[in-house]
Amino acid sequence: MLDVIASNPILLALAALVGMAILFGALLGYAAVRFEVEGNPLSDQINAILPQTQCGQCGYPGCRPYAEAIAEGDAINKCPPGGEDTIQSLANLLDVEPEPLNAEHGIEAEPTVAYIREAECIGCTKCIQACPVDAILGAAKLMHTVIADECTGCDLCVEPCPVDCIDMLPRKSGIQHWYWPLPDGASRDHLIATDRDAEQVAA
Amino acid sequence: MNQIFNIHGGIHPPERKELSNPGRVIDATTPSKLVLPITQHIGAPARPIVEVGDAVLGGQMIAEAQGPVSVPVHAPSSGTVTAIEARAVPHASGLTDTCIEITLDGLDQSIAYEGVEDWRAQSKTLLLERIRLSGVTGLGGAGFPTAIKLASDRDKGIHTLIINGTECEPYITADDTVMQCFAQQIVEGSEILAHIVGAQTVLFAIEDNKPEATDAMRQAAAALDMAEVVTFPTKYPSGGEKQLIEILLNTQVPSGGIPADLGVLCQNPSTAIAVRDAIIDGRPLTHRITTVTGMSLNEPGNRRVMLGTPIGELLAHAGFHAEQADRVLHGGPMMGFAVTDLAMPVVKITNCILAPTRSEIPPPQAQQPCIRCGMCAEACPASLLPQQLYWYARAKDQEQLERHNLMDCIECGACAYVCPSHIPLVQYYRSAKGALREAVKEQVRSDNSRGRFEARQTRLEQEAAAREAKRAARKAAAEARAQAGDDPVQAAIERAKAKKAQQEESS
């Protein structure tokens, strides 16, 4: 038998390859069982990029379900609170082309915070049950209030309120949040000086 | 004499310091009203503790510090609080912020000041508390609460205190004037600062374009053994604290670090005086020396100004020709910002009000494309790559901006100054830095939200599971009873039957 193989180089090569295939197959099979990663690491990375408003505008009940859906191949442009920045980050992570935000799910808006007009609150606890991050404090027949620092601005509490006493107010305003805007000079960034002059005359 | 060293980059813009006649302090007019913003420092806003209609005296606290990184605000003179409302404040945004307006009575009465006797014998905690309650912030430009800086730096172990009298920015001569006129007080203040942080050496750092100030400081510092006056060649921005440390000590503050990591503390000469006043005289910070300069003024000079004085009144006092001035700047020509409303007040960080004519500082020219000449990289005192940062800032690529150490940019503007394409580079970096800081805050927020969301999910699942378990237990119990044959209804019927039979028997 060995003589036949040794004298026949094609058979020798074949035997060597089959032997290596079995060896590496066993090795890989063992590694797959031994070093198995629980959960989907990709969806964790995606979830870290999503803004965690838990608003459900993407059509999924929260950011993690959407992250899992993206990992399964769903579109990356369904998150209005994250906006262009989130789409860009997701595109970088997944190495796909960034797409503009899908307007079906909403438009990118300034972050907001819920505010309960406390005089009007009847203490029904409906908003407390709706809040995905437990940011509303209160009890039955007692006034409720929003913990502003914990509120994600998802506006899920607005709909259930029977007396419409919840307003969504812009979160960032005032001098503490301001920072320099990018110079608008970039738009006048033309190479040919005469073009620039014509534009200035027109303006 | 210490050896001095050079820093990378830097520029030599026209200084124009003689315009404001350094070395002479003019008393500014007393305005009829003062507008005091509750945020004149880095950190949480102070909380007003007076109400409209209250009479206040000079030196009285009108807003208290709120939170650890915050400083109080004091009334500079006597009068009545006439408004607490949002007003234009000196800030690059041109936005409004809460201010306390005091209508002065002209009597200039003040509370009785009480200094600390023999401060060397007092505990350092008490001295720090005094500094904090006196509202002292860094007066060089950033406005960081001095007591916080001292307290946190003290824990890191400071061996050298640098009094930063560099004042490298063109036009400004406030520190020069302070050093010429109040050298003795600076030395006293420095001694207190050195005592608090435990520094063994005090260096008075002065650029060589201020010989009078150098002489005055040398004379005053002769009395203090651990003090030394160091001069070095004039170059912008030698006054940045990281740059100054490199010039004096030939070591670089690590990226993302602070001077205290090297055992160094930098303070402005005016801050040293404010500390001295707070400890020795017990006087809070209510006045400062401000350079009021520019070719559109008849009488430019350094003025001792009450905090809260409207910039317009200060300019009027200096003979302002509004028709000649193109714009008014808060701060110097390199790092200042445009004043959008002359009702904005002078605050603790106002070291200069600049009212240049149009020919003096021409309006910025239109931006042209980057030609990749690399002059910005040559000028950058922080040894960054301004050109790369510019592209990344335009692309809003925060990952790359961070990797290229954007946060080490000191926003000195040297890159924009040398740029032959007139690209306002520093504006891009300021914007990108703001966006980066905001992104970090948002990340913290979203991590927090994720935690809360997941905690809630777990709680809901646990509640549902508990309900389910309870129901299952009840169901199992009922089934068990049915199997054992003790149907509660049947048992009740039988009990009733037995009772009836008993009654019949007894009757």
Interface residues (C-beta under 8 A of the other chain):
Chain A: N47 L50 P51 Q52 T53 Q54 G62 C63 R64 D85 Q88 P132 V133 D134 A135 E150 T152 G174 I175 Q176 H177 W178 Y179 W180 P181 L182 P183 G185 A186 R188 D189 H190 L191 A193 R196 Q200
Chain B: T39 P45 V89 H91 A92 S93 L95 T96 D97 A366 Q367 Q368 P369 A393 R394 K396 I423 P424 Q427 Y428 R430 S431 A432 K433 G434 A435 R437 E438 E442 R445 S446 D447 N448 S449 R450 R452 F453 E454 A455 R456 Q457
